[in-house]
């Protein structure tokens, strides 16, 4: 069984997908569970409602760095209130995106720290987005670890070996998405080969970044199997072993997720 540790089912629904069909196709591909990710608190009710509809779907609550200008959090209070829901298993996604810079950097940083504070207090993992901001991402993570331990994951990892090593040294896990399968991602595949198996997760980040051989199609949780198959090849293990390890890693990190609900 595989777990898609990061997807956006509300985006798929908005684009016209029948979520019952999406979940059924995932089950047919031996994807037993998935986490649908919060990106805006103004739309978080929709995310939570999706998690409530399907036993094998959990969710997170957070504000994407793109949304920090309008919805960034200055304190952890609202995130903590939302995190009381039993289907909420993580805080985020949050972090820094200096590639698009849809929100001012200082507002991204402030919101990132508020999310970490919420994760620390709620004892839930923080889900981190980092693009063109590796040095500052590691700086904030390290500073916040100094205030008290918290768990987390760098999601949709596509960064450097330096980012991977820094995140691992801070106790973070690393989640790999369909980018791993792209023709020009040789450096990422080399970095993935160096990451300990016990710190790896897999995800789709659907509806984006469909893996080979599904490039050009709208991504969905079933397709995480293709990323996992290539990752197994990179790590030199059987696909079934990779699935078992990454699933165990998921339930260890996202400890509120009930294993018995996975299909």
Protein Blocks (a to p, Z undefined) as FASTA:
>chain_A
ZZdfbdcfklmmmnopafklmmmmmmmnopabdcdddfbfklmmmmmmmmmmpmkbccdd
dddfklmmmmpcfbfklmmmmmmpmklcbecdedddfklomacfklmmmmmmmmmmmmmm
nopacddddehilmmmmmmmmmmmmnopcddddehiabdfklmmmmmmnopacdddfklm
pmklmmmmmmmmmpcfklcccdekiaghiacfkghiacdfklmmmmmmmmmmmnopafkl
mmmmmmmmmmmmmmmbcfklpZZ
